Amino acid sequence: MTKNNQFDDIILNRRSIRKYKPVEIDETTLRAIFEMALRAPSANNLQPWTFRIIQSAEAKAKYSDLFKWNRSQYETASAMIIILVDTRYASRAEAIYDKAVSIGTMSPEVREKQLNNFKSQNPNSLDVLKVAYIDAGLIAMNLMLSARHFGYDTCPIGGFDKANAPQAFGLENHEAVMAISIGVADDTGHRSVRLDFDQVAKIH
């Protein structure tokens, strides 16, 4: 696919696509889309997200029951990306910060300070989950914009069996947040309206 480097087009002409052409996305391209998307920010850089990508015909058949709704997207998309969050994502801190120290983007002193801060905290589990969901939303948008850069369209999907998705993928301590269909658009999508700036924002 030809890359789209027009940022205003990527943002302003994104549409939620519900029908796709029968086009395969190769693994190299999928990885490239994720490499850009994974630059999304997250609280304390803990990156609570986990992804499962349903792409092969066998996988689509296996996980079909998770998508009793939004069948057009599921059946025609080149791939379906499932975004989950690890409810114990703080356990990722040591590996992430060790990597940061090894490449010189974090000092050993800051690493120790951060890890000690985590050990001294006892956060409310609901607040922890809220943060993870916010971070999942950030990377979801990054994925959709990255996909458009590589010439593909997407649709964010909340209507699937989120309750049973973690178990279907054999993931403990996870919650499913959303799915994103990705492929080459076979419809134009709907141009939707947005509230004006003055209806949603005020400069103080």
N, C-alpha and C positions, 0 to 999 in steps of 0.2 A: 504494500500500500504506500501511496505517496504521503509523506508527512505534511501536516498542516501546521505552519509556524505563525499563523495569524491569530494572535491571542484574542482580539476582539471577536473574531468569527467563532473561535472555540467556545467563548463564553456566551455570546449573544445568540448564537444559532444552535445551541445545544437543544435537542428535543428528546423526550422520552419515547423511545421506539418500541413498538409492540409486535413487529413482524420483521424478520430478517431474511436475507438471501442465503442460500446454501453455500456458504463460504467457510473454509477452515482457516483458523488462525494458528499459525505454527508456534511451536514452543518458544522459539527465539523471540518472536514478537511479543508473546504473552509476558515473558520474563522482562522484556524491555519496558513494557507498559507498567509492570509492577515496580521496576527499579526506579522509575520516576515517581510513581505514586507513593512509594515507601518513604519519600522525603517529607511526608506529612508530619506536622508537629504532634506531640503528645505530652501529657503532664509528666514532668520529670524525665522525659524521653524514655518512658518505660514501654512504649509500643505494645499495648495490650491486645492487639489484634491477631487473629488467626484466620487463615483463609483455606477454603476448600473449593477447588475448581472442577465443576462437572462439565466434561467436554466430550468424551467418547460416547458412542452409541450405547455401549455396555453400561457406562456410568449413568447416562440419562435414563436408561431402563431401570437401573438399580435404585435410583433416588427419586423416581417419578412420583411416588406417593407423597413426597414432601411438597409437591406443587399441584395440589388439587385445584388451585385457582391460577390465573395468569398463564394458562396453558400455551397460548400463542408464543409468548416470549420463551417459555421453557422449551417448546418443541422446535422452534426455528432458530434460536440463538446459536451462534458458534460456540459459546460457552456460557455457563452460569457461574458467577462468582458468589460464594457464600461468605459473608463477613460475620465472624464470631468474635467474642471477647473472652479472654482468659480471666476468670474472676480472681485468680491468684497471681495477677500480673506483676505484683511487687517482687515476686521471686525471680523475675528476669533481670533485676537491677544489677546483680553482681556480674553477670555475663556481659551486659551492655556496657557497664562502666569499665570493666576490664578491657574490653575492646577499645573504648575511648582512650584509656591510658596507653594502650599499646601503640596507637597511631598518633598519639600526641595531642589529642583534642581535649583531654582532661588530665589534670595533675593527680598524682597519687593522693595528695592531701585532700583535694576536693572529693575524690572517690570515697575516701574514708569518712569524710564529713557527711556526705550524702547517705551512705549506707548506715551510719550511726543514727542519723535523723530518722530513717525508716524504722530502725529497731526500737526507737524510743516512742514511736507513735502507736496509737491504738484506734485507727479510724473506724467510723461507722461503716458497716458493710454496704449499706445503701448508698452512702456517699462515694465509696470506692467504685461501685457499679455505675453510678451516674457519670463519674469521670471517664470510665471506660467507654460508655456509650457516646459521650461527646467526642472522644478520640476516634471512635469508629466512624462517626459522621464526617470528621475531617478527612480521613483517608478514603472514605467512599467518594467524596467529591473529587479528591485528587485522582482516583481511579477513573472516574467518568471523564474528567478533562484530559488526562493522559491518553485515554482511549481515543478521544477525538484528535489529539495530536498525531496519533498513528493511523488515522483515517477510519476509525470505527465508531459506532454509535452504541448507546447504552440505554438502560431503563432501570431506575432504582425500584426495588420491589420489597414491600413489607408483608404482602399477602402470601405467606407460605407457612408451613408447619414448623415454626421456630421452636416450639416446645420440644419436639422430637429430633430436631436436626443434630444437636450435639451427639446424642446417642447413636444416630444413624452413621455418623462419621467416627465413632469410637473415641470421642473427646470427653474427658472428665473435667469438671470445674469450668465449664464454658457455657455461654449463652449466645444464641444466634441473634443477630441484630437486623440484618437485611441481606437481600440478594441483589446482584446486579447482572442483568443480561447484557451480553456484548456480541456485536456482529456488524455486518454491513446492512444498513437500513433497506427494508423493502416497503416502507411507507414513509410519509413525510412527517409523521408526528403531528401533534396539535400545537399551534402557537398559542401560548397561554399569556394571560395578563398578570401584571404585578402591581401591587399597591404603590402609589407614588412615595417618593422620599419623605415628603412632609406628613404623610399619613402614618409612617412607622418610625420616624426619627426626628429628633430635635437637638439642635446644636446649642449647648449652654456656654 
